[in-house]
């Protein structure tokens, strides 16, 4: 149980950490790529305000003899300042449409596209009716209506801006993954320290139950022996019957507590393939007389040669617990069904509701109706059954149906 708790602690911690790192990585990279897109959009906005040209660069190209060079970006452009080299570093082309027809194109500022390729790509953007976005992963575009009613499409190569962002994305994945691996190593070792107090507590609890069981056996034996002597000397009476009944109940409870304590110990199960059909049939034979004596009809439906993998001794104990539970609480009949998927024990009982009844597997659980009856029991047996199923990697469930029948199903 402690080992399972440790594994759950490691799993939940790493899942929470992975989610946190994923959120941080996503936010950082989204902001990074958004920043790149905003920077590209500022340049595209400037080009849209200047008819697809870098203002004074166009004048400079038209007049190579100009003695003075004015700033490429006037004060009314808005946004953050651009470098004077931006005009020379930016690769873009423009295509102008009039009611869907191409009336102008300019590819002088880009070498990656011929005029035909630029027009073809611009038509795709024009037909999409999207104002901004990326096309072919690295080209940022702007589609806008000019004052004269024409539509201009500006496509800009953003690979230089995207490359650092993409590199950062890859690096962030490596860093976050490495952080998760290092966290696993740290949590793995810290988890042992974390569960140590629980392990000590369980050891003390197991030791206490075992020691208390040994200490209780002696006085119970003495009480039982003296009660027999009293009955031999003065005869059996109601008081001696009550004493004998309670001694037997206490002895049974001590045995069950000791068995439960041993079950909680982290010991390996001797798991092997076996015939579960033979195990179930053997236990049915052992209980058949007890059911007859109580006048309860036992109806077995056991498929032959059903094989499972598990500890045979524990599985025999499990079937014994289930049949003993049915023997205690059955009113008229008990059915035990075994097939290739599950073992199910069904019995009629009082006050059974049509719902899930998983609380019957809790330690010392007994319903209010049972506590007020003469049915003997300590509420430990089904707890042991659940521990056995867990150790054999099986699943046990309990539920009632509309016919007031109680079902315990063992799935394997």
C-alpha positions as CSV (number, residue, x, y, z in Angstrom):
1,X,0.0,0.0,0.0
2,X,2.8,2.4,0.8
3,X,4.5,1.6,-2.5
4,X,1.3,2.4,-4.3
5,X,0.9,5.6,-2.4
6,X,4.5,6.6,-3.4
7,X,3.9,5.8,-7.0
8,X,0.7,7.9,-7.0
9,X,2.5,10.8,-5.3
10,X,5.2,10.6,-8.0
11,X,2.6,10.4,-10.8
12,X,0.4,13.2,-9.6
13,X,3.4,15.5,-8.9
14,X,4.8,15.0,-12.3
15,X,1.5,15.4,-14.0
16,X,0.9,18.7,-12.2
17,X,4.4,19.8,-13.0
18,X,4.1,18.8,-16.6
19,X,0.8,20.8,-16.9
20,X,2.4,23.8,-15.3
21,X,5.5,23.7,-17.5
22,X,3.3,23.2,-20.6
23,X,1.2,26.3,-19.6
24,X,4.4,28.4,-19.0
25,X,6.0,27.2,-22.3
26,X,2.8,27.8,-24.2
27,X,2.4,31.3,-22.8
28,X,6.0,32.3,-23.4
29,X,6.0,31.0,-27.0
30,X,2.7,32.5,-27.9
31,X,3.9,35.9,-26.7
32,X,7.1,35.4,-28.6
33,X,5.4,34.5,-31.9
34,X,2.8,37.3,-31.3
35,X,5.7,39.8,-30.9
36,X,7.1,38.6,-34.2
37,X,3.7,39.0,-35.9
38,X,3.2,42.4,-34.4
39,X,6.6,43.6,-35.6
40,X,5.8,42.3,-39.1
41,X,2.4,43.9,-39.0
42,X,4.0,47.3,-38.2
43,X,6.1,47.1,-41.3
44,X,3.1,46.0,-43.4
45,X,1.1,48.8,-41.9
46,X,3.8,51.3,-42.9
47,X,3.9,49.9,-46.5
48,X,0.1,50.1,-46.7
49,X,0.3,53.8,-45.8
50,X,2.9,54.5,-48.5
51,X,1.5,52.6,-51.5
52,X,3.7,49.5,-51.0
53,X,7.0,51.5,-50.8
54,X,9.5,52.5,-48.1
55,X,8.9,56.2,-48.6
56,X,12.2,57.9,-49.1
57,X,13.9,54.7,-50.3
58,X,11.7,55.0,-53.4
59,X,12.9,58.6,-53.9
60,X,16.4,57.5,-53.4
61,X,16.1,54.8,-56.0
62,X,14.6,57.2,-58.4
63,X,17.2,59.8,-57.7
64,X,20.6,58.1,-57.1
65,X,22.4,61.5,-57.2
66,X,20.5,62.8,-54.2
67,X,23.1,64.4,-51.8
68,X,20.9,64.1,-48.7
69,X,19.1,61.0,-47.3
70,X,16.0,61.7,-45.2
71,X,14.7,59.2,-42.7
72,X,12.8,56.3,-44.2
73,X,10.0,56.5,-41.7
74,X,8.2,59.7,-40.9
75,X,7.0,60.6,-37.4
76,X,3.3,59.8,-38.1
77,X,3.9,56.1,-38.7
78,X,3.2,55.2,-35.1
79,X,4.6,52.2,-33.2
80,X,8.2,51.7,-32.2
81,X,11.1,53.1,-34.3
82,X,12.4,51.1,-37.2
83,X,16.1,50.7,-38.0
84,X,17.2,52.7,-41.1
85,X,18.3,49.3,-42.5
86,X,14.8,47.9,-42.3
87,X,14.0,49.0,-45.9
88,X,17.0,47.1,-47.2
89,X,16.4,44.0,-45.0
90,X,12.7,43.6,-45.8
91,X,11.7,41.3,-48.7
92,X,8.2,41.8,-50.0
93,X,6.0,42.1,-53.0
94,X,2.7,43.8,-53.8
95,X,-0.2,43.0,-56.1
96,X,-3.1,45.3,-56.7
97,X,-6.6,44.1,-57.7
98,X,-9.5,45.8,-59.2
99,X,-12.7,43.8,-58.7
100,X,-10.7,40.6,-58.8
101,X,-8.5,41.5,-61.7
102,X,-4.7,42.2,-61.3
103,X,-3.9,45.7,-62.4
104,X,-0.4,46.1,-60.9
105,X,2.3,44.0,-59.3
106,X,5.8,44.8,-57.9
107,X,8.4,42.0,-57.2
108,X,11.5,44.2,-57.3
109,X,12.0,43.8,-53.5
110,X,12.0,40.0,-53.4
111,X,13.9,37.3,-55.3
112,X,12.1,34.2,-54.0
113,X,9.1,34.8,-56.3
114,X,8.7,35.5,-60.0
115,X,6.0,37.8,-61.0
116,X,3.7,34.9,-62.0
117,X,4.3,33.2,-58.7
118,X,3.7,36.4,-56.7
119,X,0.4,37.0,-58.6
120,X,-0.8,33.4,-58.0
121,X,-0.1,33.6,-54.3
122,X,-1.7,37.0,-54.0
123,X,-4.9,35.7,-55.7
124,X,-5.1,33.0,-53.1
125,X,-4.9,35.6,-50.4
126,X,-7.3,37.9,-52.2
127,X,-9.9,35.1,-52.5
128,X,-9.5,34.1,-48.8
129,X,-10.9,37.5,-47.7
130,X,-8.6,37.4,-44.7
131,X,-7.1,40.7,-43.7
132,X,-3.9,39.3,-42.1
133,X,-2.1,36.1,-41.6
134,X,0.6,33.7,-42.6
135,X,0.9,31.8,-45.9
136,X,3.4,29.1,-46.6
137,X,4.4,29.4,-42.9
138,X,7.0,32.2,-43.2
139,X,5.2,34.9,-45.3
140,X,3.1,37.5,-43.5
141,X,0.5,39.2,-45.6
142,X,-1.8,42.2,-45.4
143,X,-4.9,42.6,-47.6
144,X,-6.5,46.1,-47.5
145,X,-8.7,48.4,-49.4
146,X,-7.1,51.5,-50.9
147,X,-8.7,54.9,-51.0
148,X,-9.3,54.5,-54.8
149,X,-11.4,51.3,-54.2
150,X,-8.7,48.9,-55.3
151,X,-7.4,46.1,-53.1
152,X,-3.7,45.7,-52.5
153,X,-2.1,42.5,-51.2
154,X,1.3,42.9,-49.5
155,X,3.3,39.7,-48.8
156,X,6.4,40.0,-46.7
157,X,9.1,37.4,-46.0
158,X,9.2,37.0,-42.1
159,X,11.7,34.2,-42.0
160,X,14.4,36.4,-40.5
161,X,12.1,37.3,-37.6
162,X,10.5,33.8,-37.3
163,X,13.8,31.9,-37.2
164,X,14.9,33.2,-33.7
165,X,11.3,32.5,-32.4
166,X,11.4,29.0,-33.8
167,X,14.8,28.4,-32.4
168,X,13.5,29.6,-29.0
169,X,10.6,27.3,-29.3
170,X,12.9,24.3,-29.9
171,X,15.2,25.3,-27.0
172,X,12.2,25.9,-24.7
173,X,11.0,22.3,-25.4
174,X,14.4,20.9,-24.7
175,X,14.7,23.0,-21.5
176,X,11.2,22.1,-20.2
177,X,11.6,18.4,-21.0
178,X,15.0,18.4,-19.3
179,X,13.4,20.1,-16.3
180,X,10.7,17.5,-16.2
181,X,13.2,14.7,-16.3
182,X,15.3,16.3,-13.5
183,X,12.1,16.9,-11.5
184,X,11.3,13.2,-11.9
185,X,14.6,12.2,-10.5
186,X,14.2,14.7,-7.6
187,X,10.6,13.6,-6.8
188,X,11.6,10.0,-7.0
189,X,14.1,10.3,-4.2
190,X,12.1,12.9,-2.2
191,X,9.0,10.6,-2.4
192,X,10.8,8.0,-0.3
193,X,11.3,10.6,2.4
194,X,7.8,11.9,2.0
195,X,6.1,8.4,2.6
196,X,8.6,7.4,5.3
197,X,6.4,8.6,8.2
198,X,3.4,6.8,6.7
199,X,5.5,3.6,6.3
200,X,6.6,3.9,9.9
201,X,3.0,4.5,11.0
202,X,1.8,1.5,9.1
203,X,4.5,-0.7,10.5
204,X,3.6,0.4,14.0
205,X,-0.1,-0.2,13.3
206,X,0.6,-3.7,11.9
207,X,2.9,-4.5,14.8
208,X,0.2,-3.3,17.3
209,X,-2.5,-5.4,15.7
210,X,-0.2,-8.5,15.6
211,X,0.9,-8.0,19.2
212,X,-2.6,-7.2,20.4
213,X,-3.8,-10.3,18.7
214,X,-1.3,-12.4,20.5
215,X,-2.1,-10.8,23.8
216,X,-5.8,-11.3,23.4
217,X,-5.5,-15.0,22.5
218,X,-4.3,-15.9,26.0
219,X,-7.2,-14.3,28.0
220,X,-9.7,-15.6,25.4
221,X,-8.4,-19.1,25.8
222,X,-8.5,-18.8,29.6
223,X,-12.1,-17.4,29.5
224,X,-13.2,-20.2,27.2
225,X,-11.5,-22.9,29.3
226,X,-13.1,-21.5,32.6
227,X,-16.5,-21.3,30.9
228,X,-16.3,-24.9,30.0
229,X,-15.3,-25.9,33.5
230,X,-18.3,-23.9,34.9
231,X,-20.6,-25.6,32.4
232,X,-19.2,-29.0,33.5
233,X,-19.7,-28.2,37.2
234,X,-23.0,-26.3,37.2
235,X,-24.4,-27.1,33.8
236,X,-25.0,-25.0,30.7
237,X,-27.1,-21.9,31.1
238,X,-27.9,-18.7,29.3
239,X,-24.9,-16.8,30.7
240,X,-22.4,-19.5,29.8
241,X,-23.9,-19.6,26.3
242,X,-23.5,-15.8,25.9
243,X,-19.9,-16.1,27.2
244,X,-19.1,-18.9,24.7
245,X,-20.7,-17.0,21.8
246,X,-18.8,-13.8,22.5
247,X,-15.5,-15.6,23.1
248,X,-15.9,-17.2,19.7
249,X,-16.8,-13.9,18.1
250,X,-13.7,-12.2,19.6
251,X,-11.5,-15.1,18.6
252,X,-12.7,-14.8,15.0
253,X,-12.2,-11.0,15.1
254,X,-8.6,-11.4,16.3
255,X,-7.8,-13.9,13.6
256,X,-9.3,-11.6,10.9
257,X,-7.4,-8.6,12.2
258,X,-4.2,-10.6,12.2
259,X,-4.9,-11.8,8.6
260,X,-5.7,-8.2,7.5
261,X,-2.4,-7.0,9.1
262,X,-0.5,-9.7,7.3
263,X,-2.3,-8.8,4.1
264,X,-1.2,-5.1,4.3
265,X,2.5,-6.2,4.5
266,X,4.4,-5.5,1.3
267,X,5.0,-9.1,0.4
268,X,5.2,-10.6,-3.0
269,X,2.3,-12.7,-4.3
270,X,3.2,-16.1,-5.7
271,X,1.3,-15.6,-8.9
272,X,0.9,-18.4,-11.3
273,X,-1.7,-19.7,-13.8
274,X,-4.2,-22.0,-12.3
275,X,-7.7,-23.5,-12.8
276,X,-10.0,-21.1,-11.0
277,X,-12.9,-23.5,-11.7
278,X,-11.2,-26.1,-9.5
279,X,-10.7,-23.7,-6.7
280,X,-14.3,-22.5,-6.8
281,X,-15.7,-26.0,-7.0
282,X,-13.5,-27.1,-4.0
283,X,-14.7,-24.3,-1.9
284,X,-18.4,-24.9,-2.9
285,X,-18.0,-28.5,-1.7
286,X,-16.6,-27.3,1.6
287,X,-19.5,-24.9,2.2
288,X,-22.4,-27.1,0.8
289,X,-23.2,-28.7,4.1
290,X,-23.3,-25.4,6.0
291,X,-25.8,-24.0,3.4
292,X,-27.9,-27.2,3.8
293,X,-28.0,-26.8,7.6
294,X,-29.3,-23.3,7.3
295,X,-31.8,-24.3,4.7
296,X,-30.3,-22.0,2.0
297,X,-30.3,-23.2,-1.6
298,X,-26.9,-23.0,-3.1
299,X,-26.9,-22.7,-6.9
300,X,-23.5,-23.0,-8.6
301,X,-23.0,-22.2,-12.3
302,X,-19.3,-22.8,-12.8
303,X,-17.8,-23.0,-16.2
304,X,-15.1,-25.6,-16.6
305,X,-11.4,-24.8,-17.0
306,X,-11.6,-21.1,-16.3
307,X,-7.9,-20.2,-15.8
308,X,-6.6,-17.1,-14.0
309,X,-3.2,-15.9,-12.9
310,X,-2.8,-15.4,-9.1
311,X,-1.9,-16.8,-5.7
312,X,-3.8,-20.0,-5.2
313,X,-3.9,-19.8,-1.4
314,X,-5.1,-16.3,-1.4
315,X,-7.7,-17.0,-4.1
316,X,-9.1,-19.9,-2.0
317,X,-9.3,-17.6,1.0
318,X,-11.1,-15.0,-1.2
319,X,-13.8,-17.5,-2.4
320,X,-14.1,-18.7,1.2
321,X,-14.8,-15.2,2.4
322,X,-17.4,-14.6,-0.3
323,X,-19.2,-17.8,0.4
324,X,-19.1,-17.2,4.2
325,X,-20.5,-13.7,3.7
326,X,-23.4,-15.2,1.6
327,X,-24.0,-17.9,4.2
328,X,-24.4,-15.2,6.9
329,X,-26.7,-12.9,5.1
330,X,-28.7,-15.1,2.6
331,X,-32.4,-15.5,3.3
332,X,-33.3,-18.3,0.9
333,X,-30.8,-18.8,-1.8
334,X,-27.3,-18.1,-3.0
335,X,-26.0,-18.3,-6.6
336,X,-22.3,-18.5,-7.5
337,X,-21.5,-17.9,-11.2
338,X,-18.1,-18.3,-12.8
339,X,-17.3,-17.5,-16.4
340,X,-14.2,-16.4,-18.4
341,X,-14.6,-12.7,-17.2
342,X,-15.8,-12.8,-13.6
343,X,-16.9,-14.6,-10.5
344,X,-20.2,-13.4,-9.1
345,X,-21.8,-14.4,-5.8
346,X,-25.5,-13.4,-5.5
347,X,-27.8,-13.8,-2.5
348,X,-31.1,-12.4,-1.4
349,X,-30.9,-10.2,1.8
350,X,-32.9,-7.7,3.8
351,X,-32.9,-4.0,3.0
352,X,-30.8,-4.2,-0.2
353,X,-31.0,-1.1,-2.3
354,X,-30.6,-0.9,-6.1
355,X,-27.3,1.0,-6.1
356,X,-23.6,0.8,-5.7
357,X,-22.6,-0.7,-2.3
358,X,-18.8,-0.2,-2.3
359,X,-18.9,0.8,1.4
360,X,-19.2,-2.9,2.4
361,X,-15.5,-3.2,1.7
362,X,-14.6,-0.7,4.4
363,X,-13.1,-2.1,7.6
364,X,-15.6,-2.9,10.4
365,X,-18.5,-1.7,8.2
366,X,-21.9,-3.2,9.1
367,X,-25.2,-1.7,8.1
368,X,-27.6,-0.5,10.8
369,X,-30.0,-3.4,10.0
370,X,-27.3,-6.0,10.5
371,X,-26.0,-4.4,13.7
372,X,-29.5,-4.8,15.2
373,X,-29.8,-8.4,14.1
374,X,-28.4,-11.7,15.5
375,X,-26.0,-12.2,12.5
376,X,-22.5,-12.7,13.7
377,X,-19.6,-10.8,12.1
378,X,-17.0,-8.1,12.5
379,X,-17.1,-6.4,9.2
380,X,-13.5,-7.3,8.4
381,X,-14.0,-10.2,6.0
382,X,-14.8,-8.2,2.8
383,X,-11.9,-5.8,3.6
384,X,-9.6,-8.8,3.4
385,X,-11.3,-9.8,0.2
386,X,-10.6,-6.4,-1.3
387,X,-6.9,-6.6,-0.3
388,X,-6.6,-10.1,-1.8
389,X,-8.1,-8.9,-5.2
390,X,-5.7,-5.9,-5.2
391,X,-2.7,-8.2,-4.6
392,X,-3.8,-10.5,-7.4
393,X,-4.5,-7.5,-9.8
394,X,-8.2,-8.2,-9.9
395,X,-11.2,-5.9,-9.2
396,X,-14.1,-6.5,-6.8
397,X,-17.3,-4.6,-6.7
398,X,-20.6,-4.8,-4.8
399,X,-24.1,-3.6,-5.8
400,X,-27.7,-4.3,-5.2
401,X,-30.5,-4.8,-7.7
402,X,-34.2,-4.1,-7.9
403,X,-35.0,-7.6,-6.6
404,X,-33.3,-7.0,-3.2
405,X,-30.4,-9.2,-4.2
406,X,-26.8,-8.5,-3.2
407,X,-24.1,-9.0,-5.8
408,X,-20.3,-9.3,-5.3
409,X,-18.5,-9.4,-8.6
410,X,-14.8,-10.3,-8.9
411,X,-13.5,-9.3,-12.4
412,X,-10.2,-10.7,-13.8
